[in-house]
Amino acid sequence: MKNVIILGASGNIAKHVIDILAKKDDVKLTLFLRNKSRLRNKNVSRCRIVEGNVLDLHQLKEAITGQDIVYANLAGDLEAMAKNIVKAMNETGVKKLIFISSIGIYDVPLKPVLKPYRKAADVIEASDLEYTILRPTWFTSTDEVDYETTRKGEPEKGSVVSQKSLATLITKIIEFPYNYVRESLGVNKPNS
Ligand SMILES: NC(=O)c1ccc[n+]([C@@H]2O[C@H](COP(=O)([O-])OP(=O)(O)OC[C@H]3O[C@@H](n4cnc5c(N)ncnc54)[C@H](OP(=O)(O)O)[C@@H]3O)[C@@H](O)[C@H]2O)c1
């Protein structure tokens, strides 16, 4: 049994990931979110639901204790969130982190809107964690799974990716967590 916690479980991509993982018998899901009434999934009877704020280190540490994988699906003050996540994981001995960031974070000059995403990535990359940072292009709600990845240092490709594709990649990393360790991956729809 693999213990997986989703931080920001009321988010768009998290919804798709929960839909996939909630059906798996070998995954014990913990859904961490500020307000459980904002959870979009219906079929969560087998999940543990924890109300909390990622900016509250005590709440975060308590929720992360005993997890095998932390998947962060967050928006807002991402640098402060990343600092708390790294600290909480270090202090609880949890190693694997999947963190959704954005396309364009290594661009020079950096677009101001992407600064929080870049700062969060810098915090995570400076840690000793077994992280996988994902840098998706713009999301579509198309019902398809069609994606490719690029590694850090390679030119990013494409302009869109479906939410379902990104969720599928995340569930694959959860299934095979030793893949993409200490990597920052661009994610896009091929030829988009
Ligand atoms: N839209 C795009 O095309 C696109 C493209 C590339 C990257 N991205 C980025 O990809 C990431 C994931 O996207 P998404 O659409 O799934 O995001 P989303 O729907 O906005 O979800 C973000 C989640 O973060 C939670 N959150 C915010 N502050 C929190 C805190 N202090 N403690 C706990 N939870 C907190 C929110 O919960 P509440 O319900 O409590 O507010 C929300 O559910 C985002 O950073 C987004 O900017 C988006």
PDBQT file of the ligand as one rigid body, heavy atoms in Angstrom, charges set to zero:
ROOT
HETATM    1  N1  LIG A 201      -4.343  27.020 -16.116  1.00  0.00    +0.000 N 
HETATM    2  C1  LIG A 201      -3.289  26.751 -16.875  1.00  0.00    +0.000 C 
HETATM    3  O1  LIG A 201      -3.379  26.695 -18.116  1.00  0.00    +0.000 OA
HETATM    4  C2  LIG A 201      -1.960  26.465 -16.218  1.00  0.00    +0.000 A 
HETATM    5  C3  LIG A 201      -0.853  26.221 -16.995  1.00  0.00    +0.000 A 
HETATM    6  C4  LIG A 201       0.374  25.911 -16.392  1.00  0.00    +0.000 A 
HETATM    7  C5  LIG A 201       0.453  25.843 -15.003  1.00  0.00    +0.000 A 
HETATM    8  N2  LIG A 201      -0.652  26.118 -14.253  1.00  0.00    +0.000 N 
HETATM    9  C6  LIG A 201      -0.510  26.020 -12.787  1.00  0.00    +0.000 C 
HETATM   10  O2  LIG A 201      -0.695  24.665 -12.405  1.00  0.00    +0.000 OA
HETATM   11  C7  LIG A 201      -1.057  24.604 -11.016  1.00  0.00    +0.000 C 
HETATM   12  C8  LIG A 201      -2.236  23.684 -10.846  1.00  0.00    +0.000 C 
HETATM   13  O3  LIG A 201      -3.321  24.160 -11.631  1.00  0.00    +0.000 OA
HETATM   14  P1  LIG A 201      -4.848  23.964 -11.199  1.00  0.00    +0.000 P 
HETATM   15  O4  LIG A 201      -5.685  24.537 -12.301  1.00  0.00    +0.000 OA
HETATM   16  O5  LIG A 201      -5.074  22.549 -10.750  1.00  0.00    +0.000 OA
HETATM   17  O6  LIG A 201      -4.891  24.944  -9.951  1.00  0.00    +0.000 OA
HETATM   18  P2  LIG A 201      -6.159  25.404  -9.084  1.00  0.00    +0.000 P 
HETATM   19  O7  LIG A 201      -7.408  24.753  -9.592  1.00  0.00    +0.000 OA
HETATM   20  O8  LIG A 201      -6.114  26.877  -8.977  1.00  0.00    +0.000 OA
HETATM   21  O9  LIG A 201      -5.822  24.734  -7.681  1.00  0.00    +0.000 OA
HETATM   22  C9  LIG A 201      -4.925  25.311  -6.767  1.00  0.00    +0.000 C 
HETATM   23  C10 LIG A 201      -5.333  24.839  -5.393  1.00  0.00    +0.000 C 
HETATM   24  O10 LIG A 201      -4.456  25.409  -4.429  1.00  0.00    +0.000 OA
HETATM   25  C11 LIG A 201      -5.192  25.445  -3.227  1.00  0.00    +0.000 C 
HETATM   26  N3  LIG A 201      -4.548  26.318  -2.266  1.00  0.00    +0.000 N 
HETATM   27  C12 LIG A 201      -4.194  27.619  -2.445  1.00  0.00    +0.000 A 
HETATM   28  N4  LIG A 201      -3.607  28.079  -1.328  1.00  0.00    +0.000 NA
HETATM   29  C13 LIG A 201      -3.592  27.056  -0.435  1.00  0.00    +0.000 A 
HETATM   30  C14 LIG A 201      -3.110  26.909   0.875  1.00  0.00    +0.000 A 
HETATM   31  N5  LIG A 201      -2.521  27.932   1.511  1.00  0.00    +0.000 N 
HETATM   32  N6  LIG A 201      -3.251  25.703   1.501  1.00  0.00    +0.000 NA
HETATM   33  C15 LIG A 201      -3.853  24.676   0.860  1.00  0.00    +0.000 A 
HETATM   34  N7  LIG A 201      -4.325  24.747  -0.396  1.00  0.00    +0.000 NA
HETATM   35  C16 LIG A 201      -4.195  25.930  -1.031  1.00  0.00    +0.000 A 
HETATM   36  C17 LIG A 201      -6.544  25.972  -3.648  1.00  0.00    +0.000 C 
HETATM   37  O11 LIG A 201      -7.477  25.561  -2.694  1.00  0.00    +0.000 OA
HETATM   38  P3  LIG A 201      -8.760  26.424  -2.219  1.00  0.00    +0.000 P 
HETATM   39  O12 LIG A 201      -9.931  25.629  -2.711  1.00  0.00    +0.000 OA
HETATM   40  O13 LIG A 201      -8.647  26.433  -0.751  1.00  0.00    +0.000 OA
HETATM   41  O14 LIG A 201      -8.634  27.802  -2.828  1.00  0.00    +0.000 OA
HETATM   42  C18 LIG A 201      -6.742  25.276  -4.999  1.00  0.00    +0.000 C 
HETATM   43  O15 LIG A 201      -7.531  24.124  -4.899  1.00  0.00    +0.000 OA
HETATM   44  C19 LIG A 201      -1.346  26.042 -10.602  1.00  0.00    +0.000 C 
HETATM   45  O16 LIG A 201      -0.235  26.569  -9.929  1.00  0.00    +0.000 OA
HETATM   46  C20 LIG A 201      -1.536  26.736 -11.951  1.00  0.00    +0.000 C 
HETATM   47  O17 LIG A 201      -1.255  28.110 -11.895  1.00  0.00    +0.000 OA
HETATM   48  C21 LIG A 201      -1.836  26.409 -14.825  1.00  0.00    +0.000 A 
ENDROOT
TORSDOF 0
